Amino acid sequence: MAVKTEARTGAAEVRPFNIEVPEAALADLRARIRATRWPNKETVKDDSQGVPLALMQDLARYWANDYDWRRCEARLKALPHFVTEIDGLEIHFIHVRSKHENALPLVVCHGWPGSIIEQLKIIGPLTDPTAHGADASDAFDVVIPSMPGYGFSGQPTTTGWDPVHIGKAYVELMRRLGYTRFVAQGGDWGAIVVDAMAGGRADPKDAEPAPPELIGIHTNMPGAVPPELFLAAFAGSPAPDGLSGEERETYEQLLTFFGSHVAYGLIMGTRPQTLYGLADSPIDLAAFMLDHGDGSGQPGLVQQVLEGRLQRPSDLTRDDILDNITLFWLTNSGVSSARLYWESKLPFFATKGVTIPVGVSIFPDEIYRVPRSWAERAYPNLVHYNRHDRGGHFAAWEQPQLLSEDIRATFRSMR
C-alpha cells in the first residue's frame, strides 16, 4: 500500500501524512477472499471451538462483493494526519485541534485488535462539544497515535517497543506538538499504555513519577485487580475467601476469560512470528481478530454484531468492523501488531502503582467489571468512577457518547 509524506528534513520534524491505497491492493484483497480454502464446519452448535464457519463465510461474501473501503478512506482523509520519528520509528497520528479556546490536549490510545478506526467516533464530541450537547469549556485537542507496529505507524525491526516504551514515546509526541500540559485516555492495550505513561509498573513498588506534563488519565479497562488475585485467576484457582459479592463476581469473570478466551494472547505472547497466516490470508486475519469473548463467556461484541443478534443499543456496525480489519490487512500489520504481546512484561489487569488523578469507566460487557473498592485501592487519586448499563470492551466504537461524557467529567476539574 502506498502512502505519502512530505520530504523529511529532520528526525524530530512533524510531517503531514496522506493515505493513498492503490486499487490493485483492494483488487488483491477481494481475490484472496474469494480464493479462501475453507475448513469443514465446527462440530458444535456454539462458538466454543472458535469463530463459526457460517459467520465467516457470510462476512467473506459481503467483504468481497459489497464492502467499500473507499468510504472509510474518505472519512480518514477528511482528518489531519501526521508522522514524526521517535526513537528511530515513524509514529503516525491524527491531530484535531478544537475551535474552542483553552481546549485541553488529550492523547487517546488504542489497543489490539484496534486502531485509529476505533476512536473516530469520539473526535467530534471531544473537539466540538457544543455540537454534541456539551459546553465549550469541555473541549479537547485530540491526538490519536497508531501504536508502533499498527496501521500507518512504522513496524519495529528491533525489540524493546513494550507499553512502557510506547508510553514514553507518546509523552515525547505531545511535547513535540508543543503541549506542556495534557491528559491521556486508553482502553485495552491503550489502558496499559496510559498506566505506564503515568509511571505504573509491573510491581507497584517500582512505580515511577509521572512526567510533569501528564496531569491525569482516564481508562475504560482499569488495571485494578490486586496482584495476588490476578495471579490466582490466571492460574485458575477458585475465588479466595474474604471477597465481597461484587469482587467475587469480577474474579469469576477473570477465571472465565483466562480459561476460555485468552488463547489468542498466549500465542501472540509466545510465538507471534508463527502467525504467517495473518499476512497471507485476509480470512485468517479476520477470524483471528474476531475471536474474542467477554467476561460472561459469551461470544464477543463483534461476533454478535456480525450475527445480527446484539440485544443492546450499540453504534457498532459491520462496516466499522471491516474498516478496522481492512486497515490491518492493507498495512500488513497482523504479525507486527501481535509482537506487543511478546514484548510486554506488564500484567494486563493488575494494579501498577499509578498515583496521578484517574477516571474509570466500567461497561457491563467488558472482560471484567472492576468494583469501586478495587479501583479506589489501585488508583488512590480516583476522581471519577462510573458504571454504565450498556456497552462493552470497545467503548469508543460502541458507546462513543457515554465514553465522551466520562472523559469530560474526569478532566473537568483539571482544566
Buried (B, 14 or more C-beta within 10 A) or exposed (E): BEBEBEEEEEEEBBBEBEBEBEEEEBEBBBEBBEEBEEEEEBEEEEBEEBBBBEBBEBBBEBBBEEBEBEEBBEEBEEBEBBBBBBBEBBBBBBBBBBEBEEBBBBBBBBBBBBBBBBBBBBBBBBBBBEEBEBEBBBBBBBBBBBBBBBBBBBBBEEEEBBBBBBBBBBBBBBEBBEBEEBBBBBBBBBBBBBBBBBBBBBEBEEBEEBBEBBBBBBBBBBBBBBBEBBEBBBEEEEBEEEBEEBBBBBBBBBBBBBEEBBEBBEBBBEEBEEBEBBBEBBBBBBBBBBBBBBBEBBBBBBBBBBBEEBEBEBBBEBBBBBBBBBBBBBBBBBBBBBBBBBBBEBBBBBBBBBBBBBBBBBBBBBBBBBBBBBBBEBBEEBBBBBEBEBBBBBBBBBBBBBBBBBBBBBBBEBB
